[in-house]
Amino acid sequence: MKKLKLYLDSNVVGKLDDHDNPSDMAIAKRLWNKIKRDKYDVVIYEITLTEVNNILDPIKKKTLTDYLKEINYESIFLSDEVERITSLVKKNGLITSDKQINDRYHIGYALVSRADVLVSMNFNHLVNIKTIRGVKGIAAVEGYHSIDIMPPVMVIGMGGKKK
């Protein structure tokens, strides 16, 4: 069986060192341990890496940098195709505020990278029925394969293989 390809939203990486939310941190670490055991292929958006490098707290920055060194991942960069999908997300009324532009980019990158799952703990903008259905619609109209948007706890329960 083929491994699932996961696109990790930046908040999943951040949850690895989120001592204010121990249950979210534990779930993120469970997913990370499966990734370390090569259960999934992983894609990470370039901005996630930049965000980690820009963390002011040196201990948190080192912790998250060390986590990223533990796994193999593909880093995907901005392209015209990503920009086009990002615009379609806004035009379709899914995530319209420019304050959440990175959430639109996460969708664009996930689709362009051909990820099976966009993994996020952002329930306000990404992991909700309106966005999930809207992204599936955009994927179908634009010729991308269907993508799921789900939190790490749901991915962990999937077992890591495509059927």
N, C-alpha and C positions, 0 to 999 in steps of 0.2 A: 504494500500500500504506500501511496505517496504521502509525505508529511504535509501537514497544514502549513501554509505560509501566513504568518502573523505580522500585521503592521501594528507596532506598539505606539500608542499615543504617549505624548511626553509625560502625562500625569501618571501613567503606569510606572515609568522609570522613577519619577519623584516619590511615589508611594513606597519604594524600597527603603527609604530612610525617613519615614513620616511617623515619628514617635508620638505625635498628637493623635494619631488614628491607628492604634495598634492592630485592630482587626483588618483594616485595609492593608497595612504593612505586611501582616502575616499572609494574606491572600496573594499579594504581589510577589512575596518571596517564594510561595509555593509554585507559582507560575514560573518564576525565574529558575528555580531548581529543575523544573522539567525542561526549560530551554537549555540549561547547562548540560543536561543529559542528552541533548540533540534530538528532542522529541518534536521540535518544530523548526521551520526555517523562519528567520526574523528579518523584518525590514524596519529601519528607523529613519525618520525624517531628519535632515541636516540641522534643522533648528533645535531639535531636542539635544543634539550634541553641543550646539552653541550655548543653549540654556544651561546645561551642566557646567560648561567651561566658564560661564559668567556668574556662577553662584559665589556670593561674597563670603559665606561661611566656609573657611578652609577645610574644616572637618567634614561637613556635608559634601562639599565638592569632591574631596578625595574619596569618600565613601561611594558616591554615585559613579565616579570615574572608575573605581576598582570594580564595581558591579559590571559596568559596561565591558571591561577587559575580560570578564569571565565567559562571555558568550561570543559566538560568531554571528554577525549580522551584516546585512547589506545596507549601506547608507544611500538614500536616494536624494537627489538634488532637484532644484527647481527647473521646470521646463515649460515650454509653451502649452503642452498638453495638460500639465497640472494646473496652470493658470486658467485654461479654458474650463476645466471641470470645476474649479473653485468658483468661477463666475456663474456657471450653471447652477451650482448649489444655491447661491444667493438669488439668482433669477427665479428659481423654483420655490422661493420663500422658505427654505429650510433653516438657514442660519444667516439672518439678514444684517445683524449688527456688525459694524466694522471692528468692534471691540473683540469679537470672536473670529476674526479672520483666520487665526491659526487653526481653529476647528474646521473651517472650510478647507484649509490646506491639508489637514489630516485626511479628510475624505478624498481629496484630489490625489494625494500621494498614494493612499491605499488602493484606489482604483487603478491608477497608472502602473503601480508596481505589481499588479495582478495578485494582490493578497487575497487569501480566503476569508480572513477575519480582521477587522479593525478592532483592536482590543483597547478599551477605554474604561475609565471609572468616572467619566464626565457624563453624568446622567441628565444634566440640564440641557446640553446641546447635542450630544452624540448618541448616547445610549437611551433612546426614547423612541416610541412607536412612529412619531411623525418623521423623524430623521431617518430611521431604519427603512421605512417604506419609501420615502422620497429618494434615498440613495439607491435602493433596488430599482426604482423606476428610471433614474438617470442612467444607471449601469445598463439596463435593458435597451433603452433608446439609443445610447451611445455605443453599443456593441461590446461592452465589458461583461465579463462573467459576473454572476451574482456574488455579492459580498455580504457577509454577516457583520453586524456591529454588536459586540457583547463585552460584558465585564470579564475580568480574568477568572472569576469563580466559575463561570459557565464554560470557558475554554478548558479549564482543568478537568471538568467533568466529562469532556468530550473524548478524552483518551489520546488525542494527538495525531490521529490518522484520518485521511480522507477515505470515504467509502467509495 
